Amino acid sequence: MKTTIATILSLAAGASAFTSPSLSTARPATQVSESKADLEALAKQLNPIVGFYDPLNLAEAEFWGQSNEATIGFLRHAEIKHGRVAMAAFVGYIVHANGIKFPWAMQMDGTAFPSETNPPALWDAVSDDAKWQIFGLIGFLEFWSELSTPQHKHYMAGGKPGDFPDFVSGPDGIPHPVPFNLYDPFKFSKNMSEETKERRLRAELNNGRLAMLGLFGFACAQTIPGSVPALSSIVSPYDGEFMAPFATNVIGTPFGL
């Protein structure tokens, strides 16, 4: 959704990793395999009232011919990642709706950041060049997050769901120094115990779920009048295409679509 894309940069540090800064000091990879029973136990910890809720029976699925454990790893990672993006987008939505923006120019030609306070309309006002830069960064982060190395196992191959690899420099990584990692760039949680990390991840899961619901609420309130009465007097209507990242169909135009 537009709000997600437009604000992911502002809180990119919210993406999580529990790794160390280089290959020489990286923690050894550990095997993590979760089953449906593990999900049921986690669900009780996250929300004792709702508990385990899986109406589509995804916890027993085997996507793309992979094992059930690999499928659960995929689903867990997907939820964690979408929750993080939703939290960033939710905060970004509120920031933009209140007219808060950087005081300097947005582009090299001196173009300022848009003053629009309707978040999806603000995205429409951003130039295509700026949008492509945002998509380029998102694409790189997606590519990097899918890496599987001896120091970082893929989440479908026994790795930890939600774990983002460090930015490793050198022959086996990025060909230039990268001073900060995406998660914990200042290493405040360097000595955090595994128990604390698990507790914080559970809080992150609950907050991410709430943020996803909140974004859907904003989107519905802006595009379907009266669908969210509590937000009717708070958010502005939007008559554009909520899911279209560009004003023109960059993929369909060459084919006459």
C-alpha positions in Angstrom: 0.0 0.0 0.0 1.2 3.5 -0.7 1.5 4.6 2.9 3.7 1.5 3.5 6.0 2.3 0.6 6.2 6.0 1.3 7.2 5.5 5.0 9.3 2.4 5.1 12.5 4.5 4.9 11.6 6.5 8.0 11.6 3.5 10.3 13.8 1.0 8.4 15.7 0.4 11.6 12.6 -1.4 12.9 13.5 -4.4 10.8 14.9 -7.0 13.2 18.1 -9.1 13.3 19.8 -10.9 16.1 23.2 -11.1 14.5 26.6 -9.5 15.0 28.3 -7.0 12.7 30.8 -9.1 10.7 31.6 -12.6 9.5 34.5 -12.9 11.9 32.3 -12.2 15.0 28.9 -13.6 13.8 27.1 -16.0 16.1 27.0 -19.6 14.8 23.8 -20.4 12.9 21.3 -22.5 14.8 18.7 -24.8 13.5 15.1 -23.6 14.1 12.2 -25.8 13.1 8.7 -25.0 14.3 5.6 -27.2 14.2 1.9 -26.6 14.5 2.2 -27.4 18.2 4.8 -24.6 18.5 2.4 -22.2 16.8 -0.4 -23.2 19.2 1.9 -22.5 22.2 3.0 -19.2 20.7 -0.6 -18.2 20.0 -1.5 -18.7 23.7 1.5 -16.5 24.7 0.5 -13.8 22.3 -3.2 -13.7 23.1 -4.6 -16.1 25.7 -8.1 -15.0 24.8 -8.1 -15.7 21.1 -5.5 -18.5 21.2 -4.6 -20.4 18.1 -6.8 -19.3 15.1 -6.1 -20.9 11.7 -9.3 -21.1 9.7 -7.4 -21.8 6.4 -5.4 -24.6 8.1 -2.1 -23.1 6.9 -0.2 -24.6 9.8 -0.5 -28.0 8.1 0.3 -26.8 4.6 3.4 -27.6 2.5 4.0 -24.8 0.1 5.9 -25.4 -3.2 6.6 -29.0 -2.3 8.6 -28.0 0.8 8.2 -29.5 4.2 5.6 -28.4 6.8 8.4 -26.9 8.9 9.7 -24.9 5.9 6.2 -23.7 5.2 5.7 -22.6 8.8 9.1 -20.8 8.6 7.8 -18.9 5.5 4.5 -18.0 7.2 6.2 -16.8 10.4 8.7 -14.7 8.5 6.1 -13.2 6.3 3.9 -12.2 9.3 6.9 -10.7 11.1 8.1 -8.7 8.1 4.6 -7.4 7.1 4.0 -6.4 10.7 7.2 -4.4 10.8 6.4 -2.6 7.5 2.9 -2.0 8.8 4.2 -0.4 12.0 6.5 1.8 10.0 3.7 2.8 7.7 1.2 3.4 10.6 3.6 5.9 12.2 4.4 7.4 8.8 0.7 7.9 8.1 0.3 9.8 11.3 3.4 11.9 10.7 2.3 12.8 7.2 -1.3 13.4 8.2 0.0 16.0 10.7 2.0 17.8 8.0 5.4 16.9 9.5 8.2 16.8 6.9 11.9 17.4 6.5 12.7 21.1 6.1 15.3 20.5 3.4 14.8 19.9 -0.3 13.6 16.4 -1.4 15.5 16.4 -4.7 18.7 17.7 -6.1 16.8 20.3 -8.2 15.5 21.9 -5.1 12.0 20.4 -5.1 10.7 20.4 -1.6 8.9 17.6 0.2 5.1 17.7 -0.6 3.0 19.6 1.8 0.0 17.4 1.3 -1.5 16.1 4.6 -3.5 13.3 3.0 -1.0 10.4 3.0 -2.0 8.5 -0.2 -2.4 11.8 -2.0 1.1 12.8 -0.7 2.5 9.7 -2.3 0.9 10.7 -5.6 2.7 14.0 -5.4 6.1 12.4 -5.1 8.1 12.2 -8.4 8.6 9.0 -10.2 12.4 9.3 -9.8 12.0 9.4 -6.1 9.6 6.5 -6.1 12.1 4.4 -8.1 14.8 5.1 -5.6 12.5 3.9 -2.8 11.6 0.8 -4.7 15.3 0.2 -5.4 16.2 0.3 -1.7 13.2 -2.0 -0.9 14.3 -4.4 -3.6 17.9 -4.5 -2.3 16.6 -5.1 1.3 14.4 -8.0 0.0 17.4 -9.5 -1.9 19.7 -9.2 1.2 17.1 -10.6 3.5 16.8 -13.8 1.4 20.5 -14.6 1.6 21.4 -18.0 3.1 25.0 -18.3 4.3 26.9 -20.4 6.9 26.4 -17.4 9.3 22.7 -16.9 8.4 20.4 -19.8 7.6 17.3 -19.1 5.5 14.1 -19.0 7.4 12.8 -22.0 5.4 15.9 -24.0 6.0 16.2 -23.9 9.8 16.9 -20.2 10.2 15.1 -17.9 12.6 12.0 -16.2 11.1 12.4 -12.4 11.2 16.2 -12.5 11.4 17.7 -10.0 9.0 21.4 -10.6 7.9 24.0 -8.1 8.9 25.5 -5.9 6.2 28.8 -7.8 5.7 31.6 -6.1 3.8 34.3 -7.9 1.9 34.7 -10.6 -0.8 31.6 -12.5 0.5 29.5 -9.4 1.1 29.0 -5.8 0.1 32.1 -4.5 -1.8 32.4 -1.4 0.4 32.3 -0.7 4.2 28.8 -0.4 5.7 29.1 1.2 9.2 25.5 0.4 10.3 23.3 -2.7 10.2 19.5 -2.4 9.6 18.7 -3.8 13.0 20.3 -2.2 16.0 22.7 0.0 14.1 24.3 1.3 17.4 24.4 -2.2 19.0 22.3 -1.2 22.0 21.0 -4.8 22.3 24.4 -6.4 21.8 24.3 -8.2 25.2 20.6 -8.8 25.3 19.6 -12.3 26.4 17.7 -14.7 24.2 14.8 -14.6 26.6 14.5 -10.9 26.3 14.7 -11.1 22.5 11.9 -13.7 22.5 9.8 -11.5 24.7 10.3 -8.4 22.6 9.6 -10.4 19.4 6.2 -11.5 20.9 5.4 -7.8 21.6 6.5 -7.0 18.1 4.2 -9.6 16.7 1.2 -8.2 18.6 2.0 -4.6 17.7 2.5 -5.6 14.0 -0.9 -7.3 13.8 -2.5 -4.2 15.4 -0.7 -2.0 12.9 -1.9 -4.0 9.9 -5.5 -3.7 11.1 -5.0 0.0 11.7 -3.7 0.5 8.1 -6.7 -1.4 6.7 -8.9 0.9 8.8 -7.3 4.0 7.4 -7.6 2.7 3.8 -11.2 1.7 4.2 -12.2 5.0 5.9 -10.6 7.0 3.1 -12.0 5.0 0.1 -15.4 3.7 1.4 -17.4 6.4 3.1 -18.9 5.4 6.4 -17.1 2.0 6.6 -15.2 3.0 9.7 -17.4 5.5 11.6 -14.8 6.2 14.3 -12.4 7.6 11.6 -15.0 9.5 9.5 -14.1 12.8 11.0 -10.4 12.1 11.3 -9.1 11.0 7.9 -9.6 12.7 4.6 -11.4 11.0 1.7 -9.2 9.7 -1.2 -10.6 9.0 -4.6 -7.3 7.8 -6.2 -6.1 4.2 -6.7 -4.8 3.1 -3.3 -2.8 0.2 -4.6 -1.2 1.9 -7.7 2.4 3.0 -7.0 2.6 5.1 -10.1 0.2 7.5 -11.8 0.6 5.5 -15.0 0.6 1.7 -15.4 4.4 1.3 -16.1 4.0 -2.4 -16.8 0.8 -2.4 -18.8 1.3 0.8 -20.9 3.6 -0.9 -23.4 0.9 -3.5 -24.0 -1.9 -1.0 -24.3 -3.3 -1.7 -20.9 
